[in-house]
Amino acid sequence: MNDNDIKRISRLTAILTQLQTKRVLTATELAKKFSVSVRTIYRDIRALEHSGVPVITEEGKGYTLMKGYSVPPVMFTETQANALITAEQLVLKNKDASFIKDYTEAIDKIKAVLKYSVKDKANLLSERIQFRQNNNNEKTSAYLSDLQFALTNFRLTEIIYESETRENTNRTIEPFALYSVQENWLLIAFCRLRKEYRSFRLDRIKRLRLLGDVFKSHRITLEEYFERCREKYFPNP
């Protein structure tokens, strides 16, 4: 087996991993990620199909795996495990309690599949690495996990929100996006009370309830939303 064969096997494995982690991927996206031509990706997809991998081609969209198909658990290298441990320390300084809980549980599951030699080194690294931000481990919100669920499942959400003047209002919102600013989280959502997109600081959400009703997926992208904000607030650059 020559170097080209080894590189191709490695790329085929990586493509399969990518197909598992994302719903639909285009040949152009895969070609860019692996620094090969689109024609090469076409050949790689055919090779996966011939080996029995149920790759589905969605006309005009890209490639995905048949629902329910999975491959054996991925084994992490030492450097990959170190990256996850480093990210864990960043998460532990986050100000949302629900996010910390879910990430910690996920990391525990990942540590369970590490080889013993890698696991010992990962545990050592977690004891020897630290981030100095948010030294008091202040927690200002606990709704990030619920909002992530509402966002991906298009669930209407009811919140009690406190304004800068400490006035509480009841809002029914359609969660659209989340972003972090200086360790605090903000939610972008369509507010049915105000009938427009608004930003909500998670530390000002006093109560949150996921409703049974769902809403239609938003037609704009996050970048289009930010462009609207730039046009609204900075019309004259």
mmCIF file of the C-alpha atoms, coordinates in Angstrom:
data_MODEL
# 
_entry.id   MODEL 
# 
loop_
_atom_site.group_PDB 
_atom_site.id 
_atom_site.type_symbol 
_atom_site.label_atom_id 
_atom_site.label_alt_id 
_atom_site.label_comp_id 
_atom_site.label_asym_id 
_atom_site.label_entity_id 
_atom_site.label_seq_id 
_atom_site.pdbx_PDB_ins_code 
_atom_site.Cartn_x 
_atom_site.Cartn_y 
_atom_site.Cartn_z 
_atom_site.occupancy 
_atom_site.B_iso_or_equiv 
_atom_site.pdbx_formal_charge 
_atom_site.auth_seq_id 
_atom_site.auth_comp_id 
_atom_site.auth_asym_id 
_atom_site.auth_atom_id 
_atom_site.pdbx_PDB_model_num 
ATOM 1   C CA . MET A 1 1   ? 0.000   0.000  0.000  1.00 0.00 ? 1   MET A CA 1 
ATOM 2   C CA . ASN A 1 2   ? 1.547   3.319  -1.078 1.00 0.00 ? 2   ASN A CA 1 
ATOM 3   C CA . ASP A 1 3   ? 1.203   6.779  0.458  1.00 0.00 ? 3   ASP A CA 1 
ATOM 4   C CA . ASN A 1 4   ? -1.641  7.749  -1.882 1.00 0.00 ? 4   ASN A CA 1 
ATOM 5   C CA . ASP A 1 5   ? -3.659  4.703  -0.820 1.00 0.00 ? 5   ASP A CA 1 
ATOM 6   C CA . ILE A 1 6   ? -3.111  5.508  2.865  1.00 0.00 ? 6   ILE A CA 1 
ATOM 7   C CA . LYS A 1 7   ? -4.148  9.141  2.302  1.00 0.00 ? 7   LYS A CA 1 
ATOM 8   C CA . ARG A 1 8   ? -7.291  8.036  0.477  1.00 0.00 ? 8   ARG A CA 1 
ATOM 9   C CA . ILE A 1 9   ? -8.308  5.577  3.188  1.00 0.00 ? 9   ILE A CA 1 
ATOM 10  C CA . SER A 1 10  ? -7.770  8.302  5.777  1.00 0.00 ? 10  SER A CA 1 
ATOM 11  C CA . ARG A 1 11  ? -9.869  10.730 3.715  1.00 0.00 ? 11  ARG A CA 1 
ATOM 12  C CA . LEU A 1 12  ? -12.674 8.196  3.209  1.00 0.00 ? 12  LEU A CA 1 
ATOM 13  C CA . THR A 1 13  ? -12.821 7.626  6.966  1.00 0.00 ? 13  THR A CA 1 
ATOM 14  C CA . ALA A 1 14  ? -12.882 11.370 7.584  1.00 0.00 ? 14  ALA A CA 1 
ATOM 15  C CA . ILE A 1 15  ? -15.656 11.884 5.007  1.00 0.00 ? 15  ILE A CA 1 
ATOM 16  C CA . LEU A 1 16  ? -17.714 9.178  6.714  1.00 0.00 ? 16  LEU A CA 1 
ATOM 17  C CA . THR A 1 17  ? -17.202 10.926 10.058 1.00 0.00 ? 17  THR A CA 1 
ATOM 18  C CA . GLN A 1 18  ? -18.284 14.239 8.522  1.00 0.00 ? 18  GLN A CA 1 
ATOM 19  C CA . LEU A 1 19  ? -21.427 12.644 7.073  1.00 0.00 ? 19  LEU A CA 1 
ATOM 20  C CA . GLN A 1 20  ? -22.262 11.342 10.533 1.00 0.00 ? 20  GLN A CA 1 
ATOM 21  C CA . THR A 1 21  ? -21.887 14.735 12.175 1.00 0.00 ? 21  THR A CA 1 
ATOM 22  C CA . LYS A 1 22  ? -23.836 16.818 9.650  1.00 0.00 ? 22  LYS A CA 1 
ATOM 23  C CA . ARG A 1 23  ? -27.193 16.237 8.034  1.00 0.00 ? 23  ARG A CA 1 
ATOM 24  C CA . VAL A 1 24  ? -26.284 17.187 4.429  1.00 0.00 ? 24  VAL A CA 1 
ATOM 25  C CA . LEU A 1 25  ? -22.888 18.002 2.909  1.00 0.00 ? 25  LEU A CA 1 
ATOM 26  C CA . THR A 1 26  ? -22.163 19.132 -0.629 1.00 0.00 ? 26  THR A CA 1 
ATOM 27  C CA . ALA A 1 27  ? -19.287 17.863 -2.760 1.00 0.00 ? 27  ALA A CA 1 
ATOM 28  C CA . THR A 1 28  ? -17.912 21.419 -2.848 1.00 0.00 ? 28  THR A CA 1 
ATOM 29  C CA . GLU A 1 29  ? -17.855 21.627 0.969  1.00 0.00 ? 29  GLU A CA 1 
ATOM 30  C CA . LEU A 1 30  ? -16.063 18.277 1.235  1.00 0.00 ? 30  LEU A CA 1 
ATOM 31  C CA . ALA A 1 31  ? -13.582 19.195 -1.500 1.00 0.00 ? 31  ALA A CA 1 
ATOM 32  C CA . LYS A 1 32  ? -12.704 22.432 0.280  1.00 0.00 ? 32  LYS A CA 1 
ATOM 33  C CA . LYS A 1 33  ? -12.324 20.714 3.650  1.00 0.00 ? 33  LYS A CA 1 
ATOM 34  C CA . PHE A 1 34  ? -9.973  18.001 2.351  1.00 0.00 ? 34  PHE A CA 1 
ATOM 35  C CA . SER A 1 35  ? -8.164  20.155 -0.246 1.00 0.00 ? 35  SER A CA 1 
ATOM 36  C CA . VAL A 1 36  ? -9.059  17.941 -3.197 1.00 0.00 ? 36  VAL A CA 1 
ATOM 37  C CA . SER A 1 37  ? -11.103 18.401 -6.353 1.00 0.00 ? 37  SER A CA 1 
ATOM 38  C CA . VAL A 1 38  ? -14.852 17.931 -6.517 1.00 0.00 ? 38  VAL A CA 1 
ATOM 39  C CA . ARG A 1 39  ? -14.258 15.093 -8.990 1.00 0.00 ? 39  ARG A CA 1 
ATOM 40  C CA . THR A 1 40  ? -12.148 13.327 -6.342 1.00 0.00 ? 40  THR A CA 1 
ATOM 41  C CA . ILE A 1 41  ? -15.011 13.641 -3.847 1.00 0.00 ? 41  ILE A CA 1 
ATOM 42  C CA . TYR A 1 42  ? -17.369 12.089 -6.406 1.00 0.00 ? 42  TYR A CA 1 
ATOM 43  C CA . ARG A 1 43  ? -15.006 9.102  -6.660 1.00 0.00 ? 43  ARG A CA 1 
ATOM 44  C CA . ASP A 1 44  ? -14.719 8.879  -2.864 1.00 0.00 ? 44  ASP A CA 1 
ATOM 45  C CA . ILE A 1 45  ? -18.513 8.848  -2.444 1.00 0.00 ? 45  ILE A CA 1 
ATOM 46  C CA . ARG A 1 46  ? -18.789 6.045  -5.022 1.00 0.00 ? 46  ARG A CA 1 
ATOM 47  C CA . ALA A 1 47  ? -16.094 4.104  -3.144 1.00 0.00 ? 47  ALA A CA 1 
ATOM 48  C CA . LEU A 1 48  ? -18.066 4.438  0.113  1.00 0.00 ? 48  LEU A CA 1 
ATOM 49  C CA . GLU A 1 49  ? -21.229 3.280  -1.653 1.00 0.00 ? 49  GLU A CA 1 
ATOM 50  C CA . HIS A 1 50  ? -19.426 0.247  -3.145 1.00 0.00 ? 50  HIS A CA 1 
ATOM 51  C CA . SER A 1 51  ? -18.142 -0.680 0.321  1.00 0.00 ? 51  SER A CA 1 
ATOM 52  C CA . GLY A 1 52  ? -21.709 -0.866 1.630  1.00 0.00 ? 52  GLY A CA 1 
ATOM 53  C CA . VAL A 1 53  ? -22.070 2.575  3.250  1.00 0.00 ? 53  VAL A CA 1 
ATOM 54  C CA . PRO A 1 54  ? -25.656 3.796  2.584  1.00 0.00 ? 54  PRO A CA 1 
ATOM 55  C CA . VAL A 1 55  ? -24.869 7.272  1.245  1.00 0.00 ? 55  VAL A CA 1 
ATOM 56  C CA . ILE A 1 56  ? -27.985 9.071  0.023  1.00 0.00 ? 56  ILE A CA 1 
ATOM 57  C CA . THR A 1 57  ? -27.702 11.734 -2.657 1.00 0.00 ? 57  THR A CA 1 
ATOM 58  C CA . GLU A 1 58  ? -30.257 14.514 -2.243 1.00 0.00 ? 58  GLU A CA 1 
ATOM 59  C CA . GLU A 1 59  ? -30.605 16.118 -5.654 1.00 0.00 ? 59  GLU A CA 1 
ATOM 60  C CA . GLY A 1 60  ? -29.520 19.748 -5.588 1.00 0.00 ? 60  GLY A CA 1 
ATOM 61  C CA . LYS A 1 61  ? -28.525 19.572 -1.907 1.00 0.00 ? 61  LYS A CA 1 
ATOM 62  C CA . GLY A 1 62  ? -25.715 17.090 -1.271 1.00 0.00 ? 62  GLY A CA 1 
ATOM 63  C CA . TYR A 1 63  ? -24.930 13.869 0.555  1.00 0.00 ? 63  TYR A CA 1 
ATOM 64  C CA . THR A 1 64  ? -26.247 12.372 3.745  1.00 0.00 ? 64  THR A CA 1 
ATOM 65  C CA . LEU A 1 65  ? -26.339 8.954  5.430  1.00 0.00 ? 65  LEU A CA 1 
ATOM 66  C CA . MET A 1 66  ? -29.385 6.726  5.585  1.00 0.00 ? 66  MET A CA 1 
ATOM 67  C CA . LYS A 1 67  ? -31.335 7.393  8.775  1.00 0.00 ? 67  LYS A CA 1 
ATOM 68  C CA . GLY A 1 68  ? -30.381 4.968  11.543 1.00 0.00 ? 68  GLY A CA 1 
ATOM 69  C CA . TYR A 1 69  ? -26.975 4.052  10.056 1.00 0.00 ? 69  TYR A CA 1 
ATOM 70  C CA . SER A 1 70  ? -23.992 4.368  12.365 1.00 0.00 ? 70  SER A CA 1 
ATOM 71  C CA . VAL A 1 71  ? -20.393 3.208  12.510 1.00 0.00 ? 71  VAL A CA 1 
ATOM 72  C CA . PRO A 1 72  ? -18.506 1.919  15.584 1.00 0.00 ? 72  PRO A CA 1 
ATOM 73  C CA . PRO A 1 73  ? -17.534 4.558  18.185 1.00 0.00 ? 73  PRO A CA 1 
ATOM 74  C CA . VAL A 1 74  ? -14.648 6.807  17.163 1.00 0.00 ? 74  VAL A CA 1 
ATOM 75  C CA . MET A 1 75  ? -11.430 6.416  19.151 1.00 0.00 ? 75  MET A CA 1 
ATOM 76  C CA . PHE A 1 76  ? -9.756  9.692  20.048 1.00 0.00 ? 76  PHE A CA 1 
ATOM 77  C CA . THR A 1 77  ? -6.047  10.380 19.672 1.00 0.00 ? 77  THR A CA 1 
ATOM 78  C CA . GLU A 1 78  ? -4.152  11.952 22.567 1.00 0.00 ? 78  GLU A CA 1 
ATOM 79  C CA . THR A 1 79  ? -4.097  15.397 20.924 1.00 0.00 ? 79  THR A CA 1 
ATOM 80  C CA . GLN A 1 80  ? -7.848  15.215 20.185 1.00 0.00 ? 80  GLN A CA 1 
ATOM 81  C CA . ALA A 1 81  ? -8.536  14.242 23.799 1.00 0.00 ? 81  ALA A CA 1 
ATOM 82  C CA . ASN A 1 82  ? -6.349  17.140 24.971 1.00 0.00 ? 82  ASN A CA 1 
ATOM 83  C CA . ALA A 1 83  ? -8.355  19.562 22.832 1.00 0.00 ? 83  ALA A CA 1 
ATOM 84  C CA . LEU A 1 84  ? -11.597 18.343 24.444 1.00 0.00 ? 84  LEU A CA 1 
ATOM 85  C CA . ILE A 1 85  ? -10.134 18.639 27.945 1.00 0.00 ? 85  ILE A CA 1 
ATOM 86  C CA . THR A 1 86  ? -8.965  22.184 27.202 1.00 0.00 ? 86  THR A CA 1 
ATOM 87  C CA . ALA A 1 87  ? -12.436 23.081 25.930 1.00 0.00 ? 87  ALA A CA 1 
ATOM 88  C CA . GLU A 1 88  ? -13.905 21.575 29.100 1.00 0.00 ? 88  GLU A CA 1 
ATOM 89  C CA . GLN A 1 89  ? -11.930 24.008 31.253 1.00 0.00 ? 89  GLN A CA 1 
ATOM 90  C CA . LEU A 1 90  ? -13.289 26.902 29.195 1.00 0.00 ? 90  LEU A CA 1 
ATOM 91  C CA . VAL A 1 91  ? -16.833 25.600 29.603 1.00 0.00 ? 91  VAL A CA 1 
ATOM 92  C CA . LEU A 1 92  ? -16.437 25.281 33.383 1.00 0.00 ? 92  LEU A CA 1 
ATOM 93  C CA . LYS A 1 93  ? -15.909 29.064 33.494 1.00 0.00 ? 93  LYS A CA 1 
ATOM 94  C CA . ASN A 1 94  ? -19.091 29.680 31.534 1.00 0.00 ? 94  ASN A CA 1 
ATOM 95  C CA . LYS A 1 95  ? -21.864 31.542 33.326 1.00 0.00 ? 95  LYS A CA 1 
ATOM 96  C CA . ASP A 1 96  ? -24.739 29.268 32.275 1.00 0.00 ? 96  ASP A CA 1 
ATOM 97  C CA . ALA A 1 97  ? -25.246 26.370 34.709 1.00 0.00 ? 97  ALA A CA 1 
ATOM 98  C CA . SER A 1 98  ? -27.246 24.152 32.311 1.00 0.00 ? 98  SER A CA 1 
ATOM 99  C CA . PHE A 1 99  ? -24.529 24.350 29.643 1.00 0.00 ? 99  PHE A CA 1 
ATOM 100 C CA . ILE A 1 100 ? -21.861 23.268 32.152 1.00 0.00 ? 100 ILE A CA 1 
ATOM 101 C CA . LYS A 1 101 ? -23.957 20.320 33.327 1.00 0.00 ? 101 LYS A CA 1 
ATOM 102 C CA . ASP A 1 102 ? -24.648 18.983 29.828 1.00 0.00 ? 102 ASP A CA 1 
ATOM 103 C CA . TYR A 1 103 ? -21.063 19.470 28.599 1.00 0.00 ? 103 TYR A CA 1 
ATOM 104 C CA . THR A 1 104 ? -19.593 17.804 31.698 1.00 0.00 ? 104 THR A CA 1 
ATOM 105 C CA . GLU A 1 105 ? -21.849 14.783 31.225 1.00 0.00 ? 105 GLU A CA 1 
ATOM 106 C CA . ALA A 1 106 ? -20.836 14.582 27.556 1.00 0.00 ? 106 ALA A CA 1 
ATOM 107 C CA . ILE A 1 107 ? -17.127 14.760 28.435 1.00 0.00 ? 107 ILE A CA 1 
ATOM 108 C CA . ASP A 1 108 ? -17.589 11.955 30.982 1.00 0.00 ? 108 ASP A CA 1 
ATOM 109 C CA . LYS A 1 109 ? -19.007 9.750  28.214 1.00 0.00 ? 109 LYS A CA 1 
ATOM 110 C CA . ILE A 1 110 ? -16.088 10.629 25.937 1.00 0.00 ? 110 ILE A CA 1 
ATOM 111 C CA . LYS A 1 111 ? -13.557 9.848  28.682 1.00 0.00 ? 111 LYS A CA 1 
ATOM 112 C CA . ALA A 1 112 ? -15.209 6.427  29.108 1.00 0.00 ? 112 ALA A CA 1 
ATOM 113 C CA . VAL A 1 113 ? -14.191 5.372  25.571 1.00 0.00 ? 113 VAL A CA 1 
ATOM 114 C CA . LEU A 1 114 ? -10.598 6.635  25.778 1.00 0.00 ? 114 LEU A CA 1 
ATOM 115 C CA . LYS A 1 115 ? -7.755  4.137  25.939 1.00 0.00 ? 115 LYS A CA 1 
ATOM 116 C CA . TYR A 1 116 ? -6.340  3.809  29.461 1.00 0.00 ? 116 TYR A CA 1 
ATOM 117 C CA . SER A 1 117 ? -3.036  5.452  28.503 1.00 0.00 ? 117 SER A CA 1 
ATOM 118 C CA . VAL A 1 118 ? -4.821  8.427  26.914 1.00 0.00 ? 118 VAL A CA 1 
ATOM 119 C CA . LYS A 1 119 ? -7.352  8.608  29.744 1.00 0.00 ? 119 LYS A CA 1 
ATOM 120 C CA . ASP A 1 120 ? -4.610  8.956  32.368 1.00 0.00 ? 120 ASP A CA 1 
ATOM 121 C CA . LYS A 1 121 ? -2.959  11.757 30.407 1.00 0.00 ? 121 LYS A CA 1 
ATOM 122 C CA . ALA A 1 122 ? -6.300  13.512 29.871 1.00 0.00 ? 122 ALA A CA 1 
ATOM 123 C CA . ASN A 1 123 ? -7.016  13.420 33.601 1.00 0.00 ? 123 ASN A CA 1 
ATOM 124 C CA . LEU A 1 124 ? -3.539  14.800 34.323 1.00 0.00 ? 124 LEU A CA 1 
ATOM 125 C CA . LEU A 1 125 ? -4.067  17.638 31.844 1.00 0.00 ? 125 LEU A CA 1 
ATOM 126 C CA . SER A 1 126 ? -7.436  18.547 33.389 1.00 0.00 ? 126 SER A CA 1 
ATOM 127 C CA . GLU A 1 127 ? -5.637  18.981 36.748 1.00 0.00 ? 127 GLU A CA 1 
ATOM 128 C CA . ARG A 1 128 ? -2.865  21.117 35.248 1.00 0.00 ? 128 ARG A CA 1 
ATOM 129 C CA . ILE A 1 129 ? -4.763  23.543 33.005 1.00 0.00 ? 129 ILE A CA 1 
ATOM 130 C CA . GLN A 1 130 ? -6.814  26.532 34.117 1.00 0.00 ? 130 GLN A CA 1 
ATOM 131 C CA . PHE A 1 131 ? -8.430  29.670 32.723 1.00 0.00 ? 131 PHE A CA 1 
ATOM 132 C CA . ARG A 1 132 ? -8.471  32.777 34.886 1.00 0.00 ? 132 ARG A CA 1 
ATOM 133 C CA . GLN A 1 133 ? -11.645 34.364 33.524 1.00 0.00 ? 133 GLN A CA 1 
ATOM 134 C CA . ASN A 1 134 ? -14.694 34.301 35.803 1.00 0.00 ? 134 ASN A CA 1 
ATOM 135 C CA . ASN A 1 135 ? -12.533 33.353 38.781 1.00 0.00 ? 135 ASN A CA 1 
ATOM 136 C CA . ASN A 1 136 ? -15.496 33.398 41.159 1.00 0.00 ? 136 ASN A CA 1 
ATOM 137 C CA . ASN A 1 137 ? -17.343 30.869 38.968 1.00 0.00 ? 137 ASN A CA 1 
ATOM 138 C CA . GLU A 1 138 ? -20.366 33.163 38.884 1.00 0.00 ? 138 GLU A CA 1 
ATOM 139 C CA . LYS A 1 139 ? -23.470 31.630 37.281 1.00 0.00 ? 139 LYS A CA 1 
ATOM 140 C CA . THR A 1 140 ? -25.893 34.169 35.817 1.00 0.00 ? 140 THR A CA 1 
ATOM 141 C CA . SER A 1 141 ? -28.271 31.922 33.844 1.00 0.00 ? 141 SER A CA 1 
ATOM 142 C CA . ALA A 1 142 ? -29.540 28.351 33.617 1.00 0.00 ? 142 ALA A CA 1 
ATOM 143 C CA . TYR A 1 143 ? -31.595 28.305 30.422 1.00 0.00 ? 143 TYR A CA 1 
ATOM 144 C CA . LEU A 1 144 ? -29.064 27.746 27.633 1.00 0.00 ? 144 LEU A CA 1 
ATOM 145 C CA . SER A 1 145 ? -29.771 24.012 27.249 1.00 0.00 ? 145 SER A CA 1 
ATOM 146 C CA . ASP A 1 146 ? -33.548 24.539 27.094 1.00 0.00 ? 146 ASP A CA 1 
ATOM 147 C CA . LEU A 1 147 ? -33.128 27.294 24.511 1.00 0.00 ? 147 LEU A CA 1 
ATOM 148 C CA . GLN A 1 148 ? -30.835 25.129 22.388 1.00 0.00 ? 148 GLN A CA 1 
ATOM 149 C CA . PHE A 1 149 ? -33.552 22.465 22.396 1.00 0.00 ? 149 PHE A CA 1 
ATOM 150 C CA . ALA A 1 150 ? -36.257 25.012 21.553 1.00 0.00 ? 150 ALA A CA 1 
ATOM 151 C CA . LEU A 1 151 ? -34.138 26.422 18.722 1.00 0.00 ? 151 LEU A CA 1 
ATOM 152 C CA . THR A 1 152 ? -33.434 23.085 17.032 1.00 0.00 ? 152 THR A CA 1 
ATOM 153 C CA . ASN A 1 153 ? -36.957 21.720 17.543 1.00 0.00 ? 153 ASN A CA 1 
ATOM 154 C CA . PHE A 1 154 ? -38.790 24.948 16.614 1.00 0.00 ? 154 PHE A CA 1 
ATOM 155 C CA . ARG A 1 155 ? -40.632 25.085 19.926 1.00 0.00 ? 155 ARG A CA 1 
ATOM 156 C CA . LEU A 1 156 ? -42.438 28.248 20.956 1.00 0.00 ? 156 LEU A CA 1 
ATOM 157 C CA . THR A 1 157 ? -41.090 29.503 24.263 1.00 0.00 ? 157 THR A CA 1 
ATOM 158 C CA . GLU A 1 158 ? -42.644 31.659 26.949 1.00 0.00 ? 158 GLU A CA 1 
ATOM 159 C CA . ILE A 1 159 ? -40.370 33.839 29.066 1.00 0.00 ? 159 ILE A CA 1 
ATOM 160 C CA . ILE A 1 160 ? -40.622 36.436 31.795 1.00 0.00 ? 160 ILE A CA 1 
ATOM 161 C CA . TYR A 1 161 ? -38.032 39.038 30.804 1.00 0.00 ? 161 TYR A CA 1 
ATOM 162 C CA . GLU A 1 162 ? -36.625 41.863 32.902 1.00 0.00 ? 162 GLU A CA 1 
ATOM 163 C CA . SER A 1 163 ? -35.750 45.098 31.093 1.00 0.00 ? 163 SER A CA 1 
ATOM 164 C CA . GLU A 1 164 ? -32.952 47.536 31.965 1.00 0.00 ? 164 GLU A CA 1 
ATOM 165 C CA . THR A 1 165 ? -35.502 49.493 34.021 1.00 0.00 ? 165 THR A CA 1 
ATOM 166 C CA . ARG A 1 166 ? -36.368 46.260 35.926 1.00 0.00 ? 166 ARG A CA 1 
ATOM 167 C CA . GLU A 1 167 ? -39.800 45.998 34.317 1.00 0.00 ? 167 GLU A CA 1 
ATOM 168 C CA . ASN A 1 168 ? -40.952 42.406 33.795 1.00 0.00 ? 168 ASN A CA 1 
ATOM 169 C CA . THR A 1 169 ? -42.873 41.443 30.648 1.00 0.00 ? 169 THR A CA 1 
ATOM 170 C CA . ASN A 1 170 ? -44.335 38.157 29.497 1.00 0.00 ? 170 ASN A CA 1 
ATOM 171 C CA . ARG A 1 171 ? -43.082 37.243 26.010 1.00 0.00 ? 171 ARG A CA 1 
ATOM 172 C CA . THR A 1 172 ? -43.843 34.421 23.603 1.00 0.00 ? 172 THR A CA 1 
ATOM 173 C CA . ILE A 1 173 ? -40.776 34.006 21.405 1.00 0.00 ? 173 ILE A CA 1 
ATOM 174 C CA . GLU A 1 174 ? -39.439 31.943 18.507 1.00 0.00 ? 174 GLU A CA 1 
ATOM 175 C CA . PRO A 1 175 ? -35.762 31.156 19.324 1.00 0.00 ? 175 PRO A CA 1 
ATOM 176 C CA . PHE A 1 176 ? -33.553 31.832 16.309 1.00 0.00 ? 176 PHE A CA 1 
ATOM 177 C CA . ALA A 1 177 ? -29.890 31.969 17.347 1.00 0.00 ? 177 ALA A CA 1 
ATOM 178 C CA . LEU A 1 178 ? -27.529 32.128 20.327 1.00 0.00 ? 178 LEU A CA 1 
ATOM 179 C CA . TYR A 1 179 ? -24.240 33.909 20.764 1.00 0.00 ? 179 TYR A CA 1 
ATOM 180 C CA . SER A 1 180 ? -21.807 34.633 23.552 1.00 0.00 ? 180 SER A CA 1 
ATOM 181 C CA . VAL A 1 181 ? -20.503 38.063 24.531 1.00 0.00 ? 181 VAL A CA 1 
ATOM 182 C CA . GLN A 1 182 ? -17.916 38.418 27.311 1.00 0.00 ? 182 GLN A CA 1 
ATOM 183 C CA . GLU A 1 183 ? -18.892 35.091 28.918 1.00 0.00 ? 183 GLU A CA 1 
ATOM 184 C CA . ASN A 1 184 ? -22.622 35.940 28.907 1.00 0.00 ? 184 ASN A CA 1 
ATOM 185 C CA . TRP A 1 185 ? -25.141 34.462 26.482 1.00 0.00 ? 185 TRP A CA 1 
ATOM 186 C CA . LEU A 1 186 ? -27.621 36.320 24.306 1.00 0.00 ? 186 LEU A CA 1 
ATOM 187 C CA . LEU A 1 187 ? -30.623 34.904 22.489 1.00 0.00 ? 187 LEU A CA 1 
ATOM 188 C CA . ILE A 1 188 ? -31.894 36.213 19.176 1.00 0.00 ? 188 ILE A CA 1 
ATOM 189 C CA . ALA A 1 189 ? -35.586 35.437 18.801 1.00 0.00 ? 189 ALA A CA 1 
ATOM 190 C CA . PHE A 1 190 ? -38.683 36.642 17.027 1.00 0.00 ? 190 PHE A CA 1 
ATOM 191 C CA . CYS A 1 191 ? -40.802 38.278 19.710 1.00 0.00 ? 191 CYS A CA 1 
ATOM 192 C CA . ARG A 1 192 ? -44.522 37.880 19.077 1.00 0.00 ? 192 ARG A CA 1 
ATOM 193 C CA . LEU A 1 193 ? -45.264 40.730 21.477 1.00 0.00 ? 193 LEU A CA 1 
ATOM 194 C CA . ARG A 1 194 ? -43.082 43.246 19.611 1.00 0.00 ? 194 ARG A CA 1 
ATOM 195 C CA . LYS A 1 195 ? -43.560 41.518 16.221 1.00 0.00 ? 195 LYS A CA 1 
ATOM 196 C CA . GLU A 1 196 ? -39.867 41.706 15.338 1.00 0.00 ? 196 GLU A CA 1 
ATOM 197 C CA . TYR A 1 197 ? -36.531 40.067 16.083 1.00 0.00 ? 197 TYR A CA 1 
ATOM 198 C CA . ARG A 1 198 ? -35.077 41.024 19.439 1.00 0.00 ? 198 ARG A CA 1 
ATOM 199 C CA . SER A 1 199 ? -31.978 40.141 21.484 1.00 0.00 ? 199 SER A CA 1 
ATOM 200 C CA . PHE A 1 200 ? -32.504 38.821 25.013 1.00 0.00 ? 200 PHE A CA 1 
ATOM 201 C CA . ARG A 1 201 ? -29.812 38.510 27.670 1.00 0.00 ? 201 ARG A CA 1 
ATOM 202 C CA . LEU A 1 202 ? -30.106 35.120 29.340 1.00 0.00 ? 202 LEU A CA 1 
ATOM 203 C CA . ASP A 1 203 ? -29.275 36.592 32.740 1.00 0.00 ? 203 ASP A CA 1 
ATOM 204 C CA . ARG A 1 204 ? -32.429 38.734 32.477 1.00 0.00 ? 204 ARG A CA 1 
ATOM 205 C CA . ILE A 1 205 ? -34.745 35.803 31.774 1.00 0.00 ? 205 ILE A CA 1 
ATOM 206 C CA . LYS A 1 206 ? -36.504 35.271 35.087 1.00 0.00 ? 206 LYS A CA 1 
ATOM 207 C CA . ARG A 1 207 ? -38.618 32.321 34.051 1.00 0.00 ? 207 ARG A CA 1 
ATOM 208 C CA . LEU A 1 208 ? -38.772 30.111 30.964 1.00 0.00 ? 208 LEU A CA 1 
ATOM 209 C CA . ARG A 1 209 ? -41.277 27.531 29.745 1.00 0.00 ? 209 ARG A CA 1 
ATOM 210 C CA . LEU A 1 210 ? -41.196 25.481 26.552 1.00 0.00 ? 210 LEU A CA 1 
ATOM 211 C CA . LEU A 1 211 ? -44.646 25.412 24.954 1.00 0.00 ? 211 LEU A CA 1 
ATOM 212 C CA . GLY A 1 212 ? -46.170 22.486 23.088 1.00 0.00 ? 212 GLY A CA 1 
ATOM 213 C CA . ASP A 1 213 ? -46.717 24.491 19.887 1.00 0.00 ? 213 ASP A CA 1 
ATOM 214 C CA . VAL A 1 214 ? -44.091 24.728 17.167 1.00 0.00 ? 214 VAL A CA 1 
ATOM 215 C CA . PHE A 1 215 ? -43.241 27.522 14.728 1.00 0.00 ? 215 PHE A CA 1 
ATOM 216 C CA . LYS A 1 216 ? -42.064 27.465 11.116 1.00 0.00 ? 216 LYS A CA 1 
ATOM 217 C CA . SER A 1 217 ? -38.339 27.599 10.457 1.00 0.00 ? 217 SER A CA 1 
ATOM 218 C CA . HIS A 1 218 ? -37.040 31.148 10.028 1.00 0.00 ? 218 HIS A CA 1 
ATOM 219 C CA . ARG A 1 219 ? -36.306 32.083 6.426  1.00 0.00 ? 219 ARG A CA 1 
ATOM 220 C CA . ILE A 1 220 ? -33.314 34.333 7.123  1.00 0.00 ? 220 ILE A CA 1 
ATOM 221 C CA . THR A 1 221 ? -29.797 33.213 8.022  1.00 0.00 ? 221 THR A CA 1 
ATOM 222 C CA . LEU A 1 222 ? -27.833 34.482 11.011 1.00 0.00 ? 222 LEU A CA 1 
ATOM 223 C CA . GLU A 1 223 ? -25.556 36.504 8.735  1.00 0.00 ? 223 GLU A CA 1 
ATOM 224 C CA . GLU A 1 224 ? -28.605 38.126 7.093  1.00 0.00 ? 224 GLU A CA 1 
ATOM 225 C CA . TYR A 1 225 ? -29.893 39.030 10.558 1.00 0.00 ? 225 TYR A CA 1 
ATOM 226 C CA . PHE A 1 226 ? -26.607 40.726 11.467 1.00 0.00 ? 226 PHE A CA 1 
ATOM 227 C CA . GLU A 1 227 ? -26.638 42.553 8.117  1.00 0.00 ? 227 GLU A CA 1 
ATOM 228 C CA . ARG A 1 228 ? -30.122 43.890 8.905  1.00 0.00 ? 228 ARG A CA 1 
ATOM 229 C CA . CYS A 1 229 ? -28.814 45.108 12.268 1.00 0.00 ? 229 CYS A CA 1 
ATOM 230 C CA . ARG A 1 230 ? -25.878 46.889 10.596 1.00 0.00 ? 230 ARG A CA 1 
ATOM 231 C CA . GLU A 1 231 ? -28.228 48.604 8.156  1.00 0.00 ? 231 GLU A CA 1 
ATOM 232 C CA . LYS A 1 232 ? -30.596 49.617 10.954 1.00 0.00 ? 232 LYS A CA 1 
ATOM 233 C CA . TYR A 1 233 ? -28.088 50.920 13.472 1.00 0.00 ? 233 TYR A CA 1 
ATOM 234 C CA . PHE A 1 234 ? -25.163 51.955 11.228 1.00 0.00 ? 234 PHE A CA 1 
ATOM 235 C CA . PRO A 1 235 ? -26.754 53.242 7.997  1.00 0.00 ? 235 PRO A CA 1 
ATOM 236 C CA . ASN A 1 236 ? -23.845 55.601 7.281  1.00 0.00 ? 236 ASN A CA 1 
ATOM 237 C CA . PRO A 1 237 ? -20.500 53.813 7.707  1.00 0.00 ? 237 PRO A CA 1 
# 
